[in-house]
């Protein structure tokens, strides 16, 4: 059986704080993978388009494959591994900046609203 997800439903936790932290980490990983996949699709190698007009892979799957290739097999990651490392971590920095702005916005809305 194929598995192409985070399998978050297989956890056996009961503590809501830990589950909330886990879900937050999975969300961050999902957005990071999406950003990497989008960057690779636009700038490095486009995803193949199938006959019915859809892409062969999702941007998230494409990004996860790129991240895992770089982190698990750095020696075989192509002719330019240092550039790929740099690009991946620049995208991580971009994501963290966006996430920080989002957190500030949400906190401002939640704590300053008249609801």
N, CA and C atoms as a LAMMPS dump frame, in Angstrom:
ITEM: TIMESTEP
0
ITEM: NUMBER OF ATOMS
345
ITEM: BOX BOUNDS ff ff ff
-5.0000000000000000e+02 5.0000000000000000e+02
-5.0000000000000000e+02 5.0000000000000000e+02
-5.0000000000000000e+02 5.0000000000000000e+02
ITEM: ATOMS id mol type element x y z
1 1 1 N 0.843 -1.187 0
2 1 2 C 0 0 0
3 1 3 C 0.885 1.246 0
4 2 1 N 0.568 2.186 -0.868
5 2 2 C 1.353 3.407 -0.963
6 2 3 C 0.994 4.366 0.169
7 3 1 N 1.996 5.129 0.573
8 3 2 C 1.766 6.165 1.577
9 3 3 C 2.421 7.443 1.08
10 4 1 N 1.626 8.468 0.88
11 4 2 C 2.166 9.739 0.39
12 4 3 C 1.778 10.882 1.308
13 5 1 N 1.645 10.608 2.576
14 5 2 C 1.229 11.658 3.488
15 5 3 C 2.062 11.68 4.751
16 6 1 N 1.635 12.486 5.68
17 6 2 C 2.334 12.605 6.948
18 6 3 C 1.858 11.568 7.961
19 7 1 N 0.76 10.858 7.681
20 7 2 C 0.19 9.833 8.563
21 7 3 C -0.065 10.358 9.974
22 8 1 N -0.56 11.554 10.054
23 8 2 C -0.802 12.165 11.355
24 8 3 C -1.933 11.457 12.113
25 9 1 N -2.789 10.735 11.374
26 9 2 C -3.884 10.033 12.039
27 9 3 C -3.406 8.796 12.797
28 10 1 N -2.16 8.386 12.604
29 10 2 C -1.634 7.194 13.271
30 10 3 C -1.001 7.479 14.628
31 11 1 N -1.042 8.709 15.082
32 11 2 C -0.445 9.027 16.373
33 11 3 C -1.317 8.487 17.505
34 12 1 N -0.706 8.252 18.645
35 12 2 C -1.432 7.734 19.805
36 12 3 C -1.286 8.691 20.983
37 13 1 N -1.447 9.965 20.732
38 13 2 C -1.322 10.976 21.781
39 13 3 C -2.694 11.325 22.325
40 14 1 N -2.689 11.725 23.587
41 14 2 C -3.932 12.16 24.218
42 14 3 C -3.841 13.612 24.706
43 15 1 N -2.631 14.106 24.901
44 15 2 C -2.427 15.459 25.398
45 15 3 C -2.691 16.47 24.282
46 16 1 N -3.683 17.325 24.472
47 16 2 C -4.087 18.272 23.428
48 16 3 C -2.988 19.275 23.081
49 17 1 N -2.18 19.691 24.053
50 17 2 C -1.085 20.625 23.753
51 17 3 C -0.069 19.989 22.817
52 18 1 N 0.26 18.736 23.065
53 18 2 C 1.222 18.046 22.202
54 18 3 C 0.641 17.829 20.804
55 19 1 N -0.634 17.504 20.737
56 19 2 C -1.276 17.321 19.436
57 19 3 C -1.3 18.641 18.673
58 20 1 N -1.584 19.738 19.373
59 20 2 C -1.601 21.053 18.725
60 20 3 C -0.216 21.407 18.185
61 21 1 N 0.829 21.123 18.948
62 21 2 C 2.192 21.392 18.488
63 21 3 C 2.539 20.521 17.28
64 22 1 N 2.118 19.267 17.322
65 22 2 C 2.375 18.369 16.198
66 22 3 C 1.669 18.846 14.934
67 23 1 N 0.427 19.251 15.062
68 23 2 C -0.318 19.751 13.909
69 23 3 C 0.335 21.026 13.367
70 24 1 N 0.803 21.89 14.245
71 24 2 C 1.492 23.108 13.803
72 24 3 C 2.77 22.766 13.029
73 25 1 N 3.52 21.785 13.523
74 25 2 C 4.743 21.381 12.831
75 25 3 C 4.435 20.759 11.464
76 26 1 N 3.375 19.961 11.396
77 26 2 C 2.985 19.357 10.12
78 26 3 C 2.554 20.446 9.142
79 27 1 N 1.831 21.449 9.629
80 27 2 C 1.422 22.567 8.762
81 27 3 C 2.638 23.326 8.243
82 28 1 N 3.62 23.555 9.101
83 28 2 C 4.829 24.247 8.661
84 28 3 C 5.583 23.413 7.63
85 29 1 N 5.661 22.1 7.85
86 29 2 C 6.335 21.229 6.891
87 29 3 C 5.605 21.229 5.552
88 30 1 N 4.296 21.253 5.597
89 30 2 C 3.49 21.273 4.378
90 30 3 C 3.736 22.545 3.572
91 31 1 N 3.743 23.68 4.249
92 31 2 C 3.967 24.956 3.548
93 31 3 C 5.397 25.037 3.018
94 32 1 N 6.37 24.559 3.787
95 32 2 C 7.761 24.573 3.334
96 32 3 C 7.907 23.694 2.094
97 33 1 N 7.305 22.502 2.124
98 33 2 C 7.373 21.608 0.971
99 33 3 C 6.706 22.246 -0.242
100 34 1 N 5.586 22.93 -0.029
101 34 2 C 4.903 23.608 -1.139
102 34 3 C 5.799 24.685 -1.746
103 35 1 N 6.433 25.5 -0.903
104 35 2 C 7.306 26.566 -1.411
105 35 3 C 8.484 25.999 -2.198
106 36 1 N 9.076 24.925 -1.682
107 36 2 C 10.199 24.302 -2.388
108 36 3 C 9.725 23.712 -3.714
109 37 1 N 8.572 23.033 -3.699
110 37 2 C 8.037 22.461 -4.934
111 37 3 C 7.708 23.519 -5.959
112 38 1 N 7.118 24.615 -5.51
113 38 2 C 6.786 25.711 -6.42
114 38 3 C 8.052 26.321 -7.014
115 39 1 N 9.069 26.518 -6.172
116 39 2 C 10.339 27.084 -6.644
117 39 3 C 10.987 26.162 -7.677
118 40 1 N 11.015 24.862 -7.38
119 40 2 C 11.636 23.922 -8.313
120 40 3 C 10.843 23.846 -9.621
121 41 1 N 9.528 23.885 -9.529
122 41 2 C 8.681 23.817 -10.728
123 41 3 C 8.895 25.032 -11.625
124 42 1 N 9.044 26.207 -11.033
125 42 2 C 9.184 27.436 -11.809
126 42 3 C 10.615 27.65 -12.283
127 43 1 N 11.596 27.425 -11.414
128 43 2 C 12.971 27.837 -11.701
129 43 3 C 13.916 26.727 -12.129
130 44 1 N 13.674 25.482 -11.74
131 44 2 C 14.661 24.436 -12.003
132 44 3 C 14.17 23.458 -13.063
133 45 1 N 13.101 22.729 -12.769
134 45 2 C 12.584 21.738 -13.715
135 45 3 C 11.077 21.644 -13.56
136 46 1 N 10.322 22.045 -14.564
137 46 2 C 8.862 21.99 -14.462
138 46 3 C 8.353 20.558 -14.309
139 47 1 N 7.251 20.433 -13.612
140 47 2 C 6.601 19.134 -13.463
141 47 3 C 5.959 18.779 -14.804
142 48 1 N 6.09 17.526 -15.18
143 48 2 C 5.535 17.046 -16.444
144 48 3 C 4.012 17.148 -16.427
145 49 1 N 3.447 17.596 -17.52
146 49 2 C 1.99 17.693 -17.676
147 49 3 C 1.508 16.418 -18.368
148 50 1 N 0.523 15.762 -17.799
149 50 2 C -0.02 14.536 -18.372
150 50 3 C -1.007 14.846 -19.492
151 51 1 N -1.483 13.812 -20.18
152 51 2 C -2.372 13.987 -21.326
153 51 3 C -3.669 14.694 -20.97
154 52 1 N -4.167 14.485 -19.77
155 52 2 C -5.431 15.11 -19.381
156 52 3 C -5.266 16.539 -18.88
157 53 1 N -4.036 17.05 -18.903
158 53 2 C -3.8 18.445 -18.575
159 53 3 C -3.366 18.716 -17.149
160 54 1 N -3.342 17.693 -16.315
161 54 2 C -2.908 17.887 -14.922
162 54 3 C -1.429 17.569 -14.78
163 55 1 N -0.845 18.113 -13.723
164 55 2 C 0.553 17.827 -13.449
165 55 3 C 0.695 16.406 -12.917
166 56 1 N 1.845 15.793 -13.211
167 56 2 C 2.094 14.419 -12.786
168 56 3 C 2.226 14.304 -11.273
169 57 1 N 2.669 15.368 -10.602
170 57 2 C 2.844 15.388 -9.154
171 57 3 C 2.303 16.702 -8.618
172 58 1 N 1.946 16.686 -7.367
173 58 2 C 1.557 17.942 -6.722
174 58 3 C 2.818 18.722 -6.363
175 59 1 N 2.672 20.01 -6.144
176 59 2 C 3.818 20.829 -5.743
177 59 3 C 4.365 20.399 -4.391
178 60 1 N 3.48 19.956 -3.501
179 60 2 C 3.924 19.496 -2.176
180 60 3 C 4.776 18.238 -2.313
181 61 1 N 4.311 17.282 -3.092
182 61 2 C 5.067 16.042 -3.3
183 61 3 C 6.411 16.338 -3.959
184 62 1 N 6.423 17.235 -4.922
185 62 2 C 7.647 17.63 -5.614
186 62 3 C 8.638 18.271 -4.629
187 63 1 N 8.112 19.129 -3.758
188 63 2 C 8.958 19.763 -2.754
189 63 3 C 9.48 18.782 -1.723
190 64 1 N 8.626 17.855 -1.271
191 64 2 C 9.073 16.842 -0.306
192 64 3 C 10.174 15.968 -0.895
193 65 1 N 10.027 15.612 -2.159
194 65 2 C 11.071 14.818 -2.809
195 65 3 C 12.389 15.579 -2.884
196 66 1 N 12.315 16.863 -3.195
197 66 2 C 13.53 17.681 -3.279
198 66 3 C 14.191 17.825 -1.912
199 67 1 N 13.402 18.112 -0.886
200 67 2 C 13.955 18.259 0.468
201 67 3 C 14.576 16.956 0.925
202 68 1 N 13.883 15.838 0.717
203 68 2 C 14.428 14.556 1.167
204 68 3 C 15.681 14.178 0.384
205 69 1 N 15.727 14.495 -0.903
206 69 2 C 16.923 14.212 -1.695
207 69 3 C 18.119 14.987 -1.16
208 70 1 N 17.909 16.243 -0.85
209 70 2 C 19.015 17.073 -0.37
210 70 3 C 19.456 16.664 1.027
211 71 1 N 18.501 16.405 1.914
212 71 2 C 18.859 16.097 3.301
213 71 3 C 19.356 14.665 3.492
214 72 1 N 18.815 13.712 2.749
215 72 2 C 19.183 12.312 2.962
216 72 3 C 20.321 11.841 2.058
217 73 1 N 20.49 12.455 0.885
218 73 2 C 21.541 12.049 -0.045
219 73 3 C 22.26 13.274 -0.591
220 74 1 N 22.97 14.011 0.254
221 74 2 C 23.581 15.26 -0.218
222 74 3 C 24.657 15.054 -1.278
223 75 1 N 25.358 13.926 -1.264
224 75 2 C 26.428 13.71 -2.24
225 75 3 C 25.878 13.458 -3.634
226 76 1 N 24.68 12.875 -3.728
227 76 2 C 24.132 12.546 -5.04
228 76 3 C 23.045 13.514 -5.481
229 77 1 N 23.067 14.727 -4.958
230 77 2 C 21.993 15.668 -5.272
231 77 3 C 22.292 16.536 -6.486
232 78 1 N 23.141 16.05 -7.391
233 78 2 C 23.361 16.781 -8.628
234 78 3 C 24.688 17.513 -8.669
235 79 1 N 24.825 18.323 -9.695
236 79 2 C 26.08 19.04 -9.912
237 79 3 C 26.239 20.256 -9.011
238 80 1 N 25.169 20.712 -8.441
239 80 2 C 25.224 21.958 -7.688
240 80 3 C 24.567 21.803 -6.307
241 81 1 N 25.085 20.91 -5.452
242 81 2 C 24.432 20.679 -4.154
243 81 3 C 24.457 21.893 -3.233
244 82 1 N 25.529 22.686 -3.269
245 82 2 C 25.589 23.855 -2.387
246 82 3 C 24.542 24.888 -2.776
247 83 1 N 24.325 25.059 -4.072
248 83 2 C 23.297 25.999 -4.534
249 83 3 C 21.922 25.514 -4.109
250 84 1 N 21.678 24.2 -4.229
251 84 2 C 20.382 23.641 -3.845
252 84 3 C 20.165 23.792 -2.341
253 85 1 N 21.208 23.529 -1.533
254 85 2 C 21.097 23.748 -0.089
255 85 3 C 20.7 25.189 0.187
256 86 1 N 21.397 26.106 -0.453
257 86 2 C 21.136 27.525 -0.238
258 86 3 C 19.706 27.879 -0.623
259 87 1 N 19.244 27.404 -1.777
260 87 2 C 17.887 27.713 -2.221
261 87 3 C 16.843 27.154 -1.26
262 88 1 N 17.054 25.935 -0.78
263 88 2 C 16.099 25.313 0.149
264 88 3 C 16.009 26.132 1.427
265 89 1 N 17.132 26.56 1.957
266 89 2 C 17.103 27.291 3.213
267 89 3 C 16.675 28.743 3.046
268 90 1 N 16.871 29.309 1.866
269 90 2 C 16.308 30.636 1.593
270 90 3 C 14.785 30.554 1.598
271 91 1 N 14.25 29.486 0.997
272 91 2 C 12.801 29.292 1.015
273 91 3 C 12.287 29.041 2.426
274 92 1 N 13.071 28.321 3.247
275 92 2 C 12.679 28.114 4.641
276 92 3 C 12.655 29.449 5.379
277 93 1 N 13.64 30.301 5.131
278 93 2 C 13.668 31.623 5.764
279 93 3 C 12.47 32.457 5.32
280 94 1 N 12.146 32.409 4.027
281 94 2 C 10.983 33.13 3.505
282 94 3 C 9.711 32.642 4.186
283 95 1 N 9.581 31.323 4.314
284 95 2 C 8.411 30.752 4.971
285 95 3 C 8.326 31.205 6.42
286 96 1 N 9.441 31.174 7.143
287 96 2 C 9.418 31.566 8.549
288 96 3 C 9.046 33.038 8.712
289 97 1 N 9.48 33.885 7.797
290 97 2 C 9.087 35.302 7.843
291 97 3 C 7.589 35.461 7.613
292 98 1 N 7.063 34.738 6.613
293 98 2 C 5.623 34.791 6.352
294 98 3 C 4.85 34.273 7.552
295 99 1 N 5.334 33.184 8.136
296 99 2 C 4.662 32.587 9.29
297 99 3 C 4.685 33.535 10.484
298 100 1 N 5.8 34.223 10.702
299 100 2 C 5.892 35.176 11.818
300 100 3 C 4.908 36.329 11.621
301 101 1 N 4.803 36.838 10.402
302 101 2 C 3.836 37.91 10.116
303 101 3 C 2.422 37.412 10.357
304 102 1 N 2.143 36.181 9.93
305 102 2 C 0.82 35.589 10.154
306 102 3 C 0.508 35.483 11.649
307 103 1 N 1.477 35.026 12.434
308 103 2 C 1.245 34.897 13.879
309 103 3 C 0.969 36.244 14.527
310 104 1 N 1.722 37.255 14.139
311 104 2 C 1.5 38.593 14.691
312 104 3 C 0.114 39.093 14.307
313 105 1 N -0.287 38.866 13.066
314 105 2 C -1.606 39.293 12.602
315 105 3 C -2.715 38.581 13.374
316 106 1 N -2.588 37.284 13.54
317 106 2 C -3.608 36.51 14.254
318 106 3 C -3.686 36.932 15.708
319 107 1 N -2.537 37.101 16.351
320 107 2 C -2.543 37.523 17.753
321 107 3 C -3.157 38.907 17.897
322 108 1 N -2.829 39.805 16.989
323 108 2 C -3.409 41.146 17.041
324 108 3 C -4.922 41.08 16.883
325 109 1 N -5.393 40.276 15.952
326 109 2 C -6.846 40.145 15.726
327 109 3 C -7.514 39.5 16.939
328 110 1 N -6.925 38.438 17.473
329 110 2 C -7.571 37.718 18.582
330 110 3 C -7.622 38.54 19.87
331 111 1 N -6.547 39.251 20.156
332 111 2 C -6.481 39.944 21.437
333 111 3 C -6.991 41.374 21.385
334 112 1 N -7.208 41.927 20.199
335 112 2 C -7.699 43.287 20.077
336 112 3 C -9.117 43.364 19.493
337 113 1 N -9.75 42.219 19.322
338 113 2 C -11.089 42.255 18.734
339 113 3 C -12.141 42.484 19.826
340 114 1 N -13.264 42.985 19.427
341 114 2 C -14.35 43.293 20.374
342 114 3 C -15.398 42.186 20.383
343 115 1 N -15.019 41.004 20.021
344 115 2 C -15.975 39.884 19.968
345 115 3 C -16.201 39.341 21.36
